[in-house]
Amino acid sequence: MMKEIESKNKEYELLENKYEFLRLDNLTRDFMAEGNGDKIEINQVVEGNGE
């Protein structure tokens, strides 16, 4: 039972990360489409899953 819960938690985390990436990607595309010429660097900290 615990393995199933851990598996679902990891699956949920992956979906959250994918959603966040897509959200940021869309924001970046929207920003670029507005014609803002300023270059913005985004540093993202990615936490490993300990494996």
C-alpha distance matrix in Angstrom:
0.0 3.8 5.5 5.2 6.4 8.8 9.9 10.8 12.5 14.5 15.4 16.6 18.5 20.2 21.3 22.6 24.5 25.9 27.1 28.7 30.4 31.7 32.9 34.8 36.2 37.6 39.1 40.7 42.1 43.4 45.1 46.7 47.9 49.7 51.9 51.2 52.5 51.0 48.5 45.3 43.0 39.4 37.5 33.7 31.5 28.4 25.6 23.9 20.2 21.1 20.9
3.8 0.0 3.8 5.4 5.1 6.1 8.5 9.8 10.4 12.3 14.1 15.1 16.4 18.4 19.9 20.8 22.5 24.3 25.5 26.8 28.5 30.2 31.3 32.8 34.4 36.0 37.3 38.8 40.4 41.8 43.2 44.8 46.3 48.0 50.1 49.1 50.3 48.6 46.0 42.7 40.3 36.7 34.6 30.8 28.4 25.4 22.4 20.7 17.0 17.7 17.9
5.5 3.8 0.0 3.8 5.4 5.1 6.0 8.6 9.7 10.5 12.1 14.1 15.2 16.5 18.3 19.8 21.0 22.5 24.2 25.6 26.9 28.6 30.1 31.5 32.7 34.6 36.1 37.3 38.8 40.5 41.9 43.2 44.7 46.7 48.6 47.8 48.8 47.2 44.5 41.4 38.9 35.3 33.3 29.5 27.2 23.9 21.1 19.0 15.3 16.1 15.6
5.2 5.4 3.8 0.0 3.8 5.5 5.0 6.2 8.5 9.9 10.4 12.2 14.2 15.4 16.5 18.3 20.0 21.0 22.4 24.3 25.7 27.0 28.4 30.3 31.4 32.9 34.6 36.1 37.3 38.8 40.5 41.9 43.1 45.1 47.2 46.6 47.9 46.5 44.0 40.9 38.7 35.1 33.4 29.6 27.6 24.4 22.0 20.2 16.6 18.2 17.7
6.4 5.1 5.4 3.8 0.0 3.8 5.4 5.1 6.1 8.7 9.8 10.4 12.2 14.2 15.2 16.3 18.3 19.9 20.9 22.4 24.2 25.6 26.7 28.5 30.0 31.4 32.8 34.5 36.0 37.2 38.7 40.4 41.7 43.4 45.6 44.8 46.2 44.7 42.3 39.1 36.9 33.2 31.5 27.7 25.7 22.7 20.1 18.9 15.5 17.2 17.6
8.8 6.1 5.1 5.5 3.8 0.0 3.8 5.5 5.0 6.2 8.6 9.7 10.5 12.4 14.2 15.2 16.5 18.3 19.9 20.9 22.5 24.3 25.5 26.9 28.4 30.2 31.5 32.8 34.5 36.0 37.3 38.8 40.4 42.2 44.1 43.1 44.3 42.6 40.0 36.8 34.4 30.8 28.8 25.0 22.7 19.6 16.9 15.4 11.8 13.5 13.8
9.9 8.5 6.0 5.0 5.4 3.8 0.0 3.8 5.4 5.2 6.2 8.6 9.9 10.7 12.4 14.3 15.4 16.6 18.4 20.0 21.1 22.7 24.3 25.9 26.9 28.7 30.4 31.6 32.9 34.6 36.2 37.4 38.8 40.9 42.8 42.1 43.2 41.8 39.2 36.2 33.8 30.3 28.6 24.9 23.0 19.6 17.4 15.6 12.2 14.3 13.9
10.8 9.8 8.6 6.2 5.1 5.5 3.8 0.0 3.8 5.4 4.9 6.0 8.6 9.8 10.5 12.2 14.2 15.2 16.3 18.2 19.9 21.0 22.3 24.3 25.5 26.8 28.5 30.1 31.3 32.7 34.5 36.0 37.1 39.0 41.2 40.6 42.0 40.7 38.3 35.3 33.3 29.7 28.3 24.6 23.1 19.9 18.1 17.0 14.0 16.7 16.8
12.5 10.4 9.7 8.5 6.1 5.0 5.4 3.8 0.0 3.8 5.4 5.0 6.2 8.7 9.9 10.4 12.3 14.2 15.2 16.4 18.3 19.9 20.9 22.5 24.1 25.6 26.9 28.5 30.1 31.4 32.8 34.5 35.9 37.6 39.7 38.8 40.1 38.6 36.2 33.0 30.9 27.2 25.6 21.8 20.1 17.2 15.1 14.4 11.6 14.3 15.2
14.5 12.3 10.5 9.9 8.7 6.2 5.2 5.4 3.8 0.0 3.8 5.4 5.0 6.2 8.6 9.8 10.5 12.3 14.2 15.2 16.4 18.3 19.8 21.0 22.3 24.3 25.7 26.8 28.4 30.1 31.4 32.8 34.4 36.3 38.1 37.2 38.3 36.8 34.2 31.1 28.7 25.2 23.5 19.7 18.0 14.7 12.8 11.6 8.8 11.9 12.3
15.4 14.1 12.1 10.4 9.8 8.6 6.2 4.9 5.4 3.8 0.0 3.8 5.5 5.2 6.3 8.7 10.0 10.6 12.4 14.3 15.4 16.6 18.3 20.1 21.0 22.6 24.4 25.7 26.9 28.6 30.3 31.5 32.8 34.9 36.9 36.3 37.6 36.4 33.9 31.1 29.0 25.6 24.4 20.7 19.6 16.3 15.2 14.2 11.9 15.2 15.2
16.6 15.1 14.1 12.2 10.4 9.7 8.6 6.0 5.0 5.4 3.8 0.0 3.8 5.4 5.1 6.2 8.7 9.8 10.5 12.3 14.2 15.3 16.3 18.4 19.8 21.0 22.5 24.3 25.6 26.8 28.5 30.2 31.3 33.1 35.4 34.7 36.2 34.9 32.7 29.7 27.9 24.4 23.4 19.7 18.8 16.0 15.0 15.0 13.1 16.5 17.3
18.5 16.4 15.2 14.2 12.2 10.5 9.9 8.6 6.2 5.0 5.5 3.8 0.0 3.8 5.4 5.0 6.2 8.6 9.8 10.5 12.2 14.2 15.1 16.4 18.1 19.9 21.0 22.4 24.2 25.6 26.8 28.4 30.0 31.7 33.7 32.7 34.0 32.4 30.1 26.9 24.9 21.2 19.9 16.2 15.0 12.3 11.2 11.5 10.1 13.7 14.9
20.2 18.4 16.5 15.4 14.2 12.4 10.7 9.8 8.7 6.2 5.2 5.4 3.8 0.0 3.8 5.4 5.1 6.1 8.6 9.8 10.5 12.2 14.1 15.3 16.2 18.3 19.9 20.9 22.4 24.2 25.6 26.8 28.3 30.4 32.2 31.5 32.6 31.3 28.8 25.9 23.9 20.5 19.4 15.8 15.1 12.0 11.7 11.6 10.6 14.3 14.7
21.3 19.9 18.3 16.5 15.2 14.2 12.4 10.5 9.9 8.6 6.3 5.1 5.4 3.8 0.0 3.8 5.4 5.0 6.1 8.5 9.8 10.5 12.1 14.2 15.1 16.4 18.3 19.8 20.9 22.4 24.2 25.6 26.7 28.7 30.8 30.4 31.9 30.9 28.7 26.0 24.4 21.0 20.6 17.2 17.1 14.5 14.7 15.1 14.2 18.0 18.5
22.6 20.8 19.8 18.3 16.3 15.2 14.3 12.2 10.4 9.8 8.7 6.2 5.0 5.4 3.8 0.0 3.8 5.5 5.1 6.1 8.6 9.9 10.4 12.3 14.0 15.3 16.5 18.3 19.9 21.0 22.4 24.3 25.6 27.2 29.4 28.6 30.2 28.9 26.8 23.8 22.3 18.8 18.3 14.9 14.9 12.8 13.1 14.4 14.0 17.8 19.0
24.5 22.5 21.0 20.0 18.3 16.5 15.4 14.2 12.3 10.5 10.0 8.7 6.2 5.1 5.4 3.8 0.0 3.8 5.4 5.1 6.1 8.6 9.8 10.6 12.1 14.2 15.3 16.4 18.2 19.8 20.9 22.4 24.1 25.9 27.7 26.8 28.0 26.6 24.2 21.2 19.4 15.9 15.2 11.8 11.9 9.7 10.7 12.0 12.4 16.1 17.3
25.9 24.3 22.5 21.0 19.9 18.3 16.6 15.2 14.2 12.3 10.6 9.8 8.6 6.1 5.0 5.5 3.8 0.0 3.8 5.5 5.1 6.2 8.5 10.0 10.4 12.2 14.2 15.2 16.3 18.2 19.8 20.9 22.3 24.4 26.3 25.9 27.1 26.2 24.0 21.4 19.9 16.8 16.8 13.8 14.6 12.4 13.8 14.7 15.1 18.8 19.3
27.1 25.5 24.2 22.4 20.9 19.9 18.4 16.3 15.2 14.2 12.4 10.5 9.8 8.6 6.1 5.1 5.4 3.8 0.0 3.8 5.5 5.2 6.1 8.6 9.7 10.5 12.3 14.2 15.2 16.4 18.3 19.9 20.9 22.7 25.0 24.6 26.4 25.5 23.7 21.1 20.2 17.0 17.6 14.8 16.0 14.5 15.9 17.4 17.8 21.5 22.4
28.7 26.8 25.6 24.3 22.4 20.9 20.0 18.2 16.4 15.2 14.3 12.3 10.5 9.8 8.5 6.1 5.1 5.5 3.8 0.0 3.8 5.5 5.0 6.2 8.4 9.9 10.6 12.2 14.2 15.3 16.4 18.3 19.8 21.3 23.4 22.5 24.1 22.9 21.0 18.0 17.0 13.7 14.1 11.4 12.9 12.0 13.9 16.1 17.1 20.6 22.0
30.4 28.5 26.9 25.7 24.2 22.5 21.1 19.9 18.3 16.4 15.4 14.2 12.2 10.5 9.8 8.6 6.1 5.1 5.5 3.8 0.0 3.8 5.4 5.2 6.0 8.6 9.9 10.4 12.2 14.1 15.2 16.4 18.1 20.1 21.7 21.0 22.2 21.2 18.9 16.3 15.1 12.1 12.8 10.4 12.4 11.4 14.0 15.8 17.3 20.7 21.7
31.7 30.2 28.6 27.0 25.6 24.3 22.7 21.0 19.9 18.3 16.6 15.3 14.2 12.2 10.5 9.9 8.6 6.2 5.2 5.5 3.8 0.0 3.8 5.5 4.9 6.1 8.6 9.7 10.4 12.1 14.1 15.2 16.2 18.4 20.4 20.3 21.9 21.4 19.6 17.5 17.0 14.5 15.8 13.9 16.1 15.2 17.7 19.3 20.4 24.0 24.7
32.9 31.3 30.1 28.4 26.7 25.5 24.3 22.3 20.9 19.8 18.3 16.3 15.1 14.1 12.1 10.4 9.8 8.5 6.1 5.0 5.4 3.8 0.0 3.8 5.4 5.2 6.3 8.7 10.0 10.6 12.3 14.3 15.3 16.8 19.2 18.8 20.8 20.1 18.8 16.4 16.4 13.8 15.5 13.8 16.2 16.0 18.4 20.6 21.9 25.4 26.6
34.8 32.8 31.5 30.3 28.5 26.9 25.9 24.3 22.5 21.0 20.1 18.4 16.4 15.3 14.2 12.3 10.6 10.0 8.6 6.2 5.2 5.5 3.8 0.0 3.8 5.4 5.0 6.1 8.6 9.8 10.4 12.2 14.1 15.4 17.3 16.4 18.0 17.0 15.3 12.8 12.6 10.1 12.1 11.0 13.9 14.3 17.2 19.7 21.5 24.8 26.2
36.2 34.4 32.7 31.4 30.0 28.4 26.9 25.5 24.1 22.3 21.0 19.8 18.1 16.2 15.1 14.0 12.1 10.4 9.7 8.4 6.0 4.9 5.4 3.8 0.0 3.8 5.4 5.1 6.2 8.6 9.8 10.6 12.2 14.4 16.0 15.7 17.0 16.7 14.9 13.1 13.1 11.3 13.6 12.8 15.9 15.9 19.1 21.0 22.9 26.2 27.0
37.6 36.0 34.6 32.9 31.4 30.2 28.7 26.8 25.6 24.3 22.6 21.0 19.9 18.3 16.4 15.3 14.2 12.2 10.5 9.9 8.6 6.1 5.2 5.4 3.8 0.0 3.8 5.4 5.0 6.1 8.5 9.8 10.3 12.4 14.7 14.9 17.0 17.1 16.2 14.7 15.5 14.0 16.6 16.0 19.1 19.2 22.1 24.2 25.8 29.3 30.2
39.1 37.3 36.1 34.6 32.8 31.5 30.4 28.5 26.9 25.7 24.4 22.5 21.0 19.9 18.3 16.5 15.3 14.2 12.3 10.6 9.9 8.6 6.3 5.0 5.4 3.8 0.0 3.8 5.5 5.1 6.1 8.6 9.8 10.7 13.1 12.6 14.9 14.5 13.9 12.1 13.4 12.0 15.0 14.9 18.2 19.1 22.1 24.6 26.5 29.8 31.1
40.7 38.8 37.3 36.1 34.5 32.8 31.6 30.1 28.5 26.8 25.7 24.3 22.4 20.9 19.8 18.3 16.4 15.2 14.2 12.2 10.4 9.7 8.7 6.1 5.1 5.4 3.8 0.0 3.8 5.4 5.1 6.1 8.5 10.0 11.3 10.7 12.2 11.9 10.8 9.5 10.8 10.2 13.5 14.0 17.6 18.6 22.0 24.4 26.7 29.7 30.9
42.1 40.4 38.8 37.3 36.0 34.5 32.9 31.3 30.1 28.4 26.9 25.6 24.2 22.4 20.9 19.9 18.2 16.3 15.2 14.2 12.2 10.4 10.0 8.6 6.2 5.0 5.5 3.8 0.0 3.8 5.4 5.1 6.0 8.7 10.2 10.9 12.6 13.4 12.7 12.4 13.9 13.7 16.9 17.4 20.9 21.5 24.8 26.9 29.0 32.2 33.0
43.4 41.8 40.5 38.8 37.2 36.0 34.6 32.7 31.4 30.1 28.6 26.8 25.6 24.2 22.4 21.0 19.8 18.2 16.4 15.3 14.1 12.1 10.6 9.8 8.6 6.1 5.1 5.4 3.8 0.0 3.8 5.5 5.0 6.4 9.1 9.8 12.6 13.5 13.8 13.3 15.5 15.3 18.7 19.2 22.7 23.6 26.8 29.2 31.1 34.4 35.5
45.1 43.2 41.9 40.5 38.7 37.3 36.2 34.5 32.8 31.4 30.3 28.5 26.8 25.6 24.2 22.4 20.9 19.8 18.3 16.4 15.2 14.1 12.3 10.4 9.8 8.5 6.1 5.1 5.4 3.8 0.0 3.8 5.5 5.3 7.2 6.6 9.4 9.8 10.4 10.1 12.9 13.2 16.9 18.0 21.7 23.2 26.5 29.1 31.4 34.5 35.8
46.7 44.8 43.2 41.9 40.4 38.8 37.4 36.0 34.5 32.8 31.5 30.2 28.4 26.8 25.6 24.3 22.4 20.9 19.9 18.3 16.4 15.2 14.3 12.2 10.6 9.8 8.6 6.1 5.1 5.5 3.8 0.0 3.8 5.4 5.5 6.1 7.7 9.2 9.5 10.4 13.0 14.1 17.7 19.1 22.9 24.2 27.7 30.0 32.5 35.4 36.4
47.9 46.3 44.7 43.1 41.7 40.4 38.8 37.1 35.9 34.4 32.8 31.3 30.0 28.3 26.7 25.6 24.1 22.3 20.9 19.8 18.1 16.2 15.3 14.1 12.2 10.3 9.8 8.5 6.0 5.0 5.5 3.8 0.0 3.8 5.3 7.7 10.0 12.2 13.1 14.1 16.8 17.6 21.2 22.3 26.0 27.0 30.5 32.7 34.9 38.0 38.9
49.7 48.0 46.7 45.1 43.4 42.2 40.9 39.0 37.6 36.3 34.9 33.1 31.7 30.4 28.7 27.2 25.9 24.4 22.7 21.3 20.1 18.4 16.8 15.4 14.4 12.4 10.7 10.0 8.7 6.4 5.3 5.4 3.8 0.0 3.8 5.7 8.9 11.0 12.9 13.9 17.1 18.1 21.9 23.3 26.9 28.4 31.8 34.4 36.6 39.7 40.9
51.9 50.1 48.6 47.2 45.6 44.1 42.8 41.2 39.7 38.1 36.9 35.4 33.7 32.2 30.8 29.4 27.7 26.3 25.0 23.4 21.7 20.4 19.2 17.3 16.0 14.7 13.1 11.3 10.2 9.1 7.2 5.5 5.3 3.8 0.0 3.8 5.9 8.9 11.1 13.0 16.4 18.2 21.9 23.8 27.5 29.2 32.7 35.2 37.8 40.6 41.7
51.2 49.1 47.8 46.6 44.8 43.1 42.1 40.6 38.8 37.2 36.3 34.7 32.7 31.5 30.4 28.6 26.8 25.9 24.6 22.5 21.0 20.3 18.8 16.4 15.7 14.9 12.6 10.7 10.9 9.8 6.6 6.1 7.7 5.7 3.8 0.0 3.8 5.6 8.3 10.0 13.7 15.6 19.4 21.6 25.3 27.3 30.8 33.5 36.3 39.0 40.3
52.5 50.3 48.8 47.9 46.2 44.3 43.2 42.0 40.1 38.3 37.6 36.2 34.0 32.6 31.9 30.2 28.0 27.1 26.4 24.1 22.2 21.9 20.8 18.0 17.0 17.0 14.9 12.2 12.6 12.6 9.4 7.7 10.0 8.9 5.9 3.8 0.0 3.8 6.3 9.3 12.7 15.4 19.0 21.6 25.3 27.4 31.0 33.6 36.6 39.0 40.2
51.0 48.6 47.2 46.5 44.7 42.6 41.8 40.7 38.6 36.8 36.4 34.9 32.4 31.3 30.9 28.9 26.6 26.2 25.5 22.9 21.2 21.4 20.1 17.0 16.7 17.1 14.5 11.9 13.4 13.5 9.8 9.2 12.2 11.0 8.9 5.6 3.8 0.0 3.8 6.3 9.9 12.8 16.2 19.1 22.7 25.1 28.6 31.4 34.5 36.8 38.2
48.5 46.0 44.5 44.0 42.3 40.0 39.2 38.3 36.2 34.2 33.9 32.7 30.1 28.8 28.7 26.8 24.2 24.0 23.7 21.0 18.9 19.6 18.8 15.3 14.9 16.2 13.9 10.8 12.7 13.8 10.4 9.5 13.1 12.9 11.1 8.3 6.3 3.8 0.0 3.8 6.7 9.9 13.1 16.1 19.7 22.0 25.6 28.2 31.4 33.6 34.9
45.3 42.7 41.4 40.9 39.1 36.8 36.2 35.3 33.0 31.1 31.1 29.7 26.9 25.9 26.0 23.8 21.2 21.4 21.1 18.0 16.3 17.5 16.4 12.8 13.1 14.7 12.1 9.5 12.4 13.3 10.1 10.4 14.1 13.9 13.0 10.0 9.3 6.3 3.8 0.0 3.8 6.4 9.8 12.8 16.3 18.8 22.4 25.1 28.3 30.5 32.0
43.0 40.3 38.9 38.7 36.9 34.4 33.8 33.3 30.9 28.7 29.0 27.9 24.9 23.9 24.4 22.3 19.4 19.9 20.2 17.0 15.1 17.0 16.4 12.6 13.1 15.5 13.4 10.8 13.9 15.5 12.9 13.0 16.8 17.1 16.4 13.7 12.7 9.9 6.7 3.8 0.0 3.8 6.5 9.8 13.1 15.7 19.2 21.9 25.2 27.2 28.7
39.4 36.7 35.3 35.1 33.2 30.8 30.3 29.7 27.2 25.2 25.6 24.4 21.2 20.5 21.0 18.8 15.9 16.8 17.0 13.7 12.1 14.5 13.8 10.1 11.3 14.0 12.0 10.2 13.7 15.3 13.2 14.1 17.6 18.1 18.2 15.6 15.4 12.8 9.9 6.4 3.8 0.0 3.8 6.3 9.9 12.4 15.9 18.8 21.9 24.1 25.8
37.5 34.6 33.3 33.4 31.5 28.8 28.6 28.3 25.6 23.5 24.4 23.4 19.9 19.4 20.6 18.3 15.2 16.8 17.6 14.1 12.8 15.8 15.5 12.1 13.6 16.6 15.0 13.5 16.9 18.7 16.9 17.7 21.2 21.9 21.9 19.4 19.0 16.2 13.1 9.8 6.5 3.8 0.0 3.8 6.7 9.6 13.0 15.8 19.2 21.0 22.9
33.7 30.8 29.5 29.6 27.7 25.0 24.9 24.6 21.8 19.7 20.7 19.7 16.2 15.8 17.2 14.9 11.8 13.8 14.8 11.4 10.4 13.9 13.8 11.0 12.8 16.0 14.9 14.0 17.4 19.2 18.0 19.1 22.3 23.3 23.8 21.6 21.6 19.1 16.1 12.8 9.8 6.3 3.8 0.0 3.8 6.2 9.6 12.6 15.7 17.9 19.8
31.5 28.4 27.2 27.6 25.7 22.7 23.0 23.1 20.1 18.0 19.6 18.8 15.0 15.1 17.1 14.9 11.9 14.6 16.0 12.9 12.4 16.1 16.2 13.9 15.9 19.1 18.2 17.6 20.9 22.7 21.7 22.9 26.0 26.9 27.5 25.3 25.3 22.7 19.7 16.3 13.1 9.9 6.7 3.8 0.0 3.8 6.4 9.6 12.9 14.6 16.9
28.4 25.4 23.9 24.4 22.7 19.6 19.6 19.9 17.2 14.7 16.3 16.0 12.3 12.0 14.5 12.8 9.7 12.4 14.5 12.0 11.4 15.2 16.0 14.3 15.9 19.2 19.1 18.6 21.5 23.6 23.2 24.2 27.0 28.4 29.2 27.3 27.4 25.1 22.0 18.8 15.7 12.4 9.6 6.2 3.8 0.0 3.8 6.4 9.6 11.7 13.7
25.6 22.4 21.1 22.0 20.1 16.9 17.4 18.1 15.1 12.8 15.2 15.0 11.2 11.7 14.7 13.1 10.7 13.8 15.9 13.9 14.0 17.7 18.4 17.2 19.1 22.1 22.1 22.0 24.8 26.8 26.5 27.7 30.5 31.8 32.7 30.8 31.0 28.6 25.6 22.4 19.2 15.9 13.0 9.6 6.4 3.8 0.0 3.8 6.6 8.5 11.1
23.9 20.7 19.0 20.2 18.9 15.4 15.6 17.0 14.4 11.6 14.2 15.0 11.5 11.6 15.1 14.4 12.0 14.7 17.4 16.1 15.8 19.3 20.6 19.7 21.0 24.2 24.6 24.4 26.9 29.2 29.1 30.0 32.7 34.4 35.2 33.5 33.6 31.4 28.2 25.1 21.9 18.8 15.8 12.6 9.6 6.4 3.8 0.0 3.7 5.4 7.4
20.2 17.0 15.3 16.6 15.5 11.8 12.2 14.0 11.6 8.8 11.9 13.1 10.1 10.6 14.2 14.0 12.4 15.1 17.8 17.1 17.3 20.4 21.9 21.5 22.9 25.8 26.5 26.7 29.0 31.1 31.4 32.5 34.9 36.6 37.8 36.3 36.6 34.5 31.4 28.3 25.2 21.9 19.2 15.7 12.9 9.6 6.6 3.7 0.0 3.8 5.6
21.1 17.7 16.1 18.2 17.2 13.5 14.3 16.7 14.3 11.9 15.2 16.5 13.7 14.3 18.0 17.8 16.1 18.8 21.5 20.6 20.7 24.0 25.4 24.8 26.2 29.3 29.8 29.7 32.2 34.4 34.5 35.4 38.0 39.7 40.6 39.0 39.0 36.8 33.6 30.5 27.2 24.1 21.0 17.9 14.6 11.7 8.5 5.4 3.8 0.0 3.8
20.9 17.9 15.6 17.7 17.6 13.8 13.9 16.8 15.2 12.3 15.2 17.3 14.9 14.7 18.5 19.0 17.3 19.3 22.4 22.0 21.7 24.7 26.6 26.2 27.0 30.2 31.1 30.9 33.0 35.5 35.8 36.4 38.9 40.9 41.7 40.3 40.2 38.2 34.9 32.0 28.7 25.8 22.9 19.8 16.9 13.7 11.1 7.4 5.6 3.8 0.0
